[in-house]
Amino acid sequence: MRCFTQTDLGSLDKLYRINLINSLSGFKSANLIATVDNHGNENVAVFSSVIHLGSDPAVLGFVLRPTTVARNSYDNLKQTGFYTINHISQEIMEDGHHTSAKYPKEVSEFKMTNLKSEYINNFKAPFVTQSPIKLAMKFVEEYPIKLNGTILVVGEILSAYIQDDLLEKDGFVNLSKGNIVSINGLDGYALPKLQTRYPYQRPKNTSKTV
């Protein structure tokens, strides 16, 4: 088994280190965050850092890279207070990945790909039409991470749109049925398949019989 010490990691070629470290956290969610500014300029970008932060209220977070360069998604959501999170399915993963390309603010990734934007129930930000799960989000707060200049953005789910066949009777969302992909590292896409579900676990009886 190969061992990389902290010293080893610091001395690696930059691209090798980026690929390595980005793979170590395991498979990550694959989402498109869509926004619009107050002038109607739409933006959509792929993120692999969306995380669950709580169920009541329903809160999600995502990590934004340092704002030392233009971050259109961040600028737009701070300007309007709203954004959407859209799951990436196998059918749109190539176009979804292309949204990582750095276009000028006035160029919408929707126009540079086959992804389609739509507005539902007068929500301020656009949704990705082809996504099987779409979440309307409200910006709540942010936490700067001083160590590397990234930002944890926290948002509240205002509404969730879920493809009918993905929703089980007990509320479980079966992502496998929607061909929803995950991301390995920066550019590896995988199609997970649900194996099984286990019931809620309780401690075993630890008392010893005499």
C-alpha positions as a LaTeX table, in Angstrom:
\begin{tabular}{lrrr}
\hline
Residue & $x$ (\AA) & $y$ (\AA) & $z$ (\AA) \\
\hline
Met1 & 0.00 & 0.00 & 0.00 \\
Arg2 & 1.45 & 3.37 & $-1.04$ \\
Cys3 & 1.93 & 5.92 & 1.76 \\
Phe4 & 1.97 & 9.68 & 1.20 \\
Thr5 & 3.16 & 11.73 & 4.17 \\
Gln6 & 2.29 & 15.40 & 4.51 \\
Thr7 & 5.81 & 16.18 & 3.26 \\
Asp8 & 5.30 & 13.89 & 0.26 \\
Leu9 & 2.02 & 15.58 & $-0.60$ \\
Gly10 & 3.62 & 19.00 & $-0.49$ \\
Ser11 & 6.36 & 17.99 & $-2.92$ \\
Leu12 & 4.15 & 16.37 & $-5.56$ \\
Asp13 & 3.60 & 17.79 & $-9.03$ \\
Lys14 & 0.65 & 20.23 & $-8.78$ \\
Leu15 & $-1.72$ & 18.40 & $-11.13$ \\
Tyr16 & $-0.89$ & 15.00 & $-9.59$ \\
Arg17 & $-1.52$ & 16.40 & $-6.10$ \\
Ile18 & $-4.83$ & 17.98 & $-7.14$ \\
Asn19 & $-6.07$ & 14.72 & $-8.68$ \\
Leu20 & $-4.91$ & 12.70 & $-5.68$ \\
Ile21 & $-6.34$ & 14.89 & $-2.92$ \\
Asn22 & $-9.63$ & 15.45 & $-4.72$ \\
Ser23 & $-10.09$ & 11.67 & $-4.94$ \\
Leu24 & $-9.42$ & 10.91 & $-1.27$ \\
Ser25 & $-12.80$ & 12.02 & 0.09 \\
Gly26 & $-14.53$ & 9.28 & $-1.90$ \\
Phe27 & $-17.47$ & 9.51 & $-4.29$ \\
Lys28 & $-19.14$ & 12.92 & $-4.08$ \\
Ser29 & $-22.50$ & 14.29 & $-5.13$ \\
Ala30 & $-22.77$ & 15.70 & $-8.64$ \\
Asn31 & $-24.91$ & 18.81 & $-8.82$ \\
Leu32 & $-25.52$ & 21.82 & $-11.00$ \\
Ile33 & $-26.00$ & 25.09 & $-9.14$ \\
Ala34 & $-27.95$ & 27.58 & $-11.22$ \\
Thr35 & $-28.29$ & 31.31 & $-10.59$ \\
Val36 & $-29.28$ & 34.52 & $-12.29$ \\
Asp37 & $-28.21$ & 38.09 & $-11.59$ \\
Asn38 & $-30.47$ & 41.12 & $-11.35$ \\
His39 & $-29.91$ & 41.83 & $-15.05$ \\
Gly40 & $-31.14$ & 38.41 & $-16.17$ \\
Asn41 & $-27.74$ & 36.84 & $-16.85$ \\
Glu42 & $-28.04$ & 33.12 & $-16.10$ \\
Asn43 & $-25.22$ & 30.93 & $-14.80$ \\
Val44 & $-25.00$ & 27.20 & $-14.17$ \\
Ala45 & $-21.96$ & 25.36 & $-12.80$ \\
Val46 & $-21.06$ & 21.88 & $-11.63$ \\
Phe47 & $-20.33$ & 21.37 & $-7.91$ \\
Ser48 & $-19.22$ & 18.20 & $-6.13$ \\
Ser49 & $-19.33$ & 19.62 & $-2.60$ \\
Val50 & $-23.05$ & 19.79 & $-1.75$ \\
Ile51 & $-23.62$ & 18.33 & 1.73 \\
His52 & $-26.55$ & 17.68 & 4.05 \\
Leu53 & $-26.47$ & 19.93 & 7.13 \\
Gly54 & $-29.86$ & 19.28 & 8.72 \\
Ser55 & $-33.42$ & 18.09 & 8.16 \\
Asp56 & $-35.47$ & 20.48 & 10.30 \\
Pro57 & $-35.14$ & 23.03 & 8.90 \\
Ala58 & $-33.99$ & 21.44 & 5.66 \\
Val59 & $-30.49$ & 22.84 & 5.13 \\
Leu60 & $-27.73$ & 22.09 & 2.62 \\
Gly61 & $-24.25$ & 23.50 & 2.26 \\
Phe62 & $-21.66$ & 23.62 & $-0.46$ \\
Val63 & $-18.04$ & 24.69 & $-0.57$ \\
Leu64 & $-16.98$ & 27.53 & $-2.83$ \\
Arg65 & $-13.39$ & 27.89 & $-3.95$ \\
Pro66 & $-11.50$ & 31.11 & $-3.12$ \\
Thr67 & $-13.02$ & 34.27 & $-4.58$ \\
Thr68 & $-9.63$ & 35.58 & $-5.70$ \\
Val69 & $-11.01$ & 35.04 & $-9.22$ \\
Ala70 & $-14.54$ & 35.60 & $-10.56$ \\
Arg71 & $-17.15$ & 33.27 & $-9.07$ \\
Asn72 & $-20.35$ & 34.00 & $-10.96$ \\
Ser73 & $-22.51$ & 31.55 & $-9.00$ \\
Tyr74 & $-21.47$ & 33.14 & $-5.72$ \\
Asp75 & $-21.85$ & 36.70 & $-6.97$ \\
Asn76 & $-25.34$ & 35.98 & $-8.31$ \\
Leu77 & $-26.68$ & 34.19 & $-5.24$ \\
Lys78 & $-25.35$ & 36.90 & $-2.95$ \\
Gln79 & $-26.97$ & 39.51 & $-5.20$ \\
Thr80 & $-30.41$ & 37.87 & $-5.35$ \\
Gly81 & $-30.39$ & 35.60 & $-2.28$ \\
Phe82 & $-31.58$ & 32.58 & $-4.27$ \\
Tyr83 & $-30.19$ & 29.66 & $-6.29$ \\
Thr84 & $-31.12$ & 26.14 & $-7.33$ \\
Ile85 & $-29.40$ & 22.78 & $-6.86$ \\
Asn86 & $-30.03$ & 20.25 & $-9.64$ \\
His87 & $-28.87$ & 16.63 & $-9.61$ \\
Ile88 & $-26.84$ & 15.44 & $-12.60$ \\
Ser89 & $-28.14$ & 12.32 & $-14.33$ \\
Gln90 & $-26.17$ & 10.10 & $-16.70$ \\
Glu91 & $-28.00$ & 11.68 & $-19.63$ \\
Ile92 & $-26.64$ & 15.17 & $-18.94$ \\
Met93 & $-23.28$ & 14.48 & $-17.30$ \\
Glu94 & $-21.17$ & 15.51 & $-20.32$ \\
Asp95 & $-22.92$ & 18.86 & $-20.62$ \\
Gly96 & $-22.92$ & 19.16 & $-16.84$ \\
His97 & $-19.16$ & 18.71 & $-16.72$ \\
His98 & $-18.68$ & 21.31 & $-19.44$ \\
Thr99 & $-20.13$ & 23.96 & $-17.13$ \\
Ser100 & $-16.79$ & 23.86 & $-15.30$ \\
Ala101 & $-15.32$ & 25.81 & $-18.24$ \\
Lys102 & $-14.60$ & 29.44 & $-17.38$ \\
Tyr103 & $-16.91$ & 31.61 & $-19.46$ \\
Pro104 & $-17.31$ & 35.36 & $-19.03$ \\
Lys105 & $-20.22$ & 36.43 & $-16.83$ \\
Glu106 & $-22.31$ & 37.52 & $-19.80$ \\
Val107 & $-22.05$ & 34.08 & $-21.46$ \\
Ser108 & $-24.55$ & 31.59 & $-20.04$ \\
Glu109 & $-23.49$ & 27.96 & $-19.81$ \\
Phe110 & $-27.09$ & 27.10 & $-20.71$ \\
Lys111 & $-26.43$ & 28.54 & $-24.17$ \\
Met112 & $-23.10$ & 26.74 & $-24.51$ \\
Thr113 & $-24.55$ & 23.29 & $-23.74$ \\
Asn114 & $-27.75$ & 21.32 & $-24.30$ \\
Leu115 & $-28.87$ & 22.09 & $-20.75$ \\
Lys116 & $-32.16$ & 23.96 & $-20.61$ \\
Ser117 & $-33.22$ & 26.49 & $-18.00$ \\
Glu118 & $-36.75$ & 26.82 & $-16.67$ \\
Tyr119 & $-38.47$ & 28.89 & $-14.04$ \\
Ile120 & $-40.97$ & 27.14 & $-11.75$ \\
Asn121 & $-43.63$ & 28.84 & $-9.61$ \\
Asn122 & $-42.06$ & 32.25 & $-10.11$ \\
Phe123 & $-38.89$ & 31.26 & $-8.26$ \\
Lys124 & $-36.14$ & 33.81 & $-8.84$ \\
Ala125 & $-33.40$ & 31.40 & $-10.00$ \\
Pro126 & $-33.52$ & 29.00 & $-12.96$ \\
Phe127 & $-33.76$ & 25.23 & $-12.68$ \\
Val128 & $-32.16$ & 22.70 & $-15.04$ \\
Thr129 & $-35.06$ & 21.23 & $-17.01$ \\
Gln130 & $-33.49$ & 17.78 & $-17.55$ \\
Ser131 & $-32.54$ & 17.23 & $-13.90$ \\
Pro132 & $-34.60$ & 14.53 & $-12.08$ \\
Ile133 & $-34.28$ & 16.37 & $-8.74$ \\
Lys134 & $-34.43$ & 20.16 & $-8.50$ \\
Leu135 & $-34.15$ & 22.17 & $-5.28$ \\
Ala136 & $-35.10$ & 25.81 & $-4.79$ \\
Met137 & $-32.62$ & 27.30 & $-2.33$ \\
Lys138 & $-32.45$ & 30.46 & $-0.22$ \\
Phe139 & $-29.05$ & 31.75 & 0.87 \\
Val140 & $-28.84$ & 31.86 & 4.68 \\
Glu141 & $-25.23$ & 32.38 & 5.76 \\
Glu142 & $-21.61$ & 31.66 & 4.94 \\
Tyr143 & $-18.52$ & 30.61 & 6.84 \\
Pro144 & $-15.04$ & 31.50 & 5.56 \\
Ile145 & $-12.49$ & 28.72 & 5.97 \\
Lys146 & $-9.33$ & 30.59 & 6.85 \\
Leu147 & $-6.92$ & 27.73 & 6.17 \\
Asn148 & $-7.40$ & 27.77 & 2.39 \\
Gly149 & $-9.68$ & 30.71 & 1.60 \\
Thr150 & $-12.72$ & 28.63 & 0.67 \\
Ile151 & $-16.26$ & 29.45 & 1.80 \\
Leu152 & $-18.97$ & 27.16 & 3.18 \\
Val153 & $-22.24$ & 28.50 & 1.79 \\
Val154 & $-25.36$ & 27.50 & 3.74 \\
Gly155 & $-28.82$ & 27.52 & 2.22 \\
Glu156 & $-32.34$ & 26.50 & 3.16 \\
Ile157 & $-34.50$ & 24.30 & 0.92 \\
Leu158 & $-37.64$ & 26.22 & $-0.01$ \\
Ser159 & $-39.07$ & 23.56 & $-2.30$ \\
Ala160 & $-38.04$ & 20.24 & $-3.81$ \\
Tyr161 & $-39.13$ & 18.82 & $-7.16$ \\
Ile162 & $-38.57$ & 15.07 & $-7.43$ \\
Gln163 & $-39.25$ & 12.81 & $-10.39$ \\
Asp164 & $-42.24$ & 10.64 & $-9.42$ \\
Asp165 & $-40.65$ & 7.21 & $-9.82$ \\
Leu166 & $-37.71$ & 8.10 & $-7.55$ \\
Leu167 & $-39.82$ & 8.69 & $-4.46$ \\
Glu168 & $-40.47$ & 5.65 & $-2.26$ \\
Lys169 & $-43.49$ & 5.31 & 0.07 \\
Asp170 & $-41.41$ & 6.08 & 3.18 \\
Gly171 & $-39.89$ & 9.25 & 1.70 \\
Phe172 & $-36.62$ & 7.66 & 0.59 \\
Val173 & $-35.38$ & 9.07 & $-2.72$ \\
Asn174 & $-33.96$ & 6.24 & $-4.84$ \\
Leu175 & $-31.27$ & 8.00 & $-6.86$ \\
Ser176 & $-30.45$ & 4.82 & $-8.79$ \\
Lys177 & $-33.80$ & 4.96 & $-10.57$ \\
Gly178 & $-32.92$ & 8.39 & $-11.91$ \\
Asn179 & $-29.48$ & 7.36 & $-13.21$ \\
Ile180 & $-28.02$ & 10.06 & $-10.99$ \\
Val181 & $-24.24$ & 10.09 & $-11.11$ \\
Ser182 & $-21.53$ & 10.85 & $-8.59$ \\
Ile183 & $-18.09$ & 12.39 & $-9.01$ \\
Asn184 & $-14.75$ & 10.73 & $-8.26$ \\
Gly185 & $-12.04$ & 13.36 & $-7.95$ \\
Leu186 & $-12.46$ & 16.29 & $-10.34$ \\
Asp187 & $-13.40$ & 14.67 & $-13.63$ \\
Gly188 & $-14.43$ & 11.05 & $-12.99$ \\
Tyr189 & $-18.15$ & 10.29 & $-13.21$ \\
Ala190 & $-19.68$ & 7.10 & $-11.84$ \\
Leu191 & $-23.18$ & 5.63 & $-11.90$ \\
Pro192 & $-23.95$ & 4.21 & $-8.43$ \\
Lys193 & $-26.45$ & 1.40 & $-8.02$ \\
Leu194 & $-28.45$ & 0.91 & $-4.82$ \\
Gln195 & $-27.56$ & $-2.43$ & $-3.25$ \\
Thr196 & $-29.83$ & $-2.57$ & $-0.22$ \\
Arg197 & $-31.33$ & $-0.57$ & 2.61 \\
Tyr198 & $-30.83$ & $-1.45$ & 6.26 \\
Pro199 & $-33.35$ & $-0.71$ & 9.01 \\
Tyr200 & $-32.69$ & 1.85 & 11.75 \\
Gln201 & $-30.01$ & 0.41 & 14.02 \\
Arg202 & $-30.34$ & 0.14 & 17.80 \\
Pro203 & $-27.69$ & $-0.95$ & 20.32 \\
Lys204 & $-27.45$ & $-4.66$ & 20.94 \\
Asn205 & $-28.11$ & $-6.04$ & 24.39 \\
Thr206 & $-24.73$ & $-5.94$ & 26.11 \\
Ser207 & $-25.84$ & $-7.49$ & 29.42 \\
Lys208 & $-24.14$ & $-10.77$ & 30.22 \\
Thr209 & $-26.19$ & $-13.76$ & 31.25 \\
Val210 & $-25.22$ & $-15.27$ & 34.61 \\
\hline
\end{tabular}
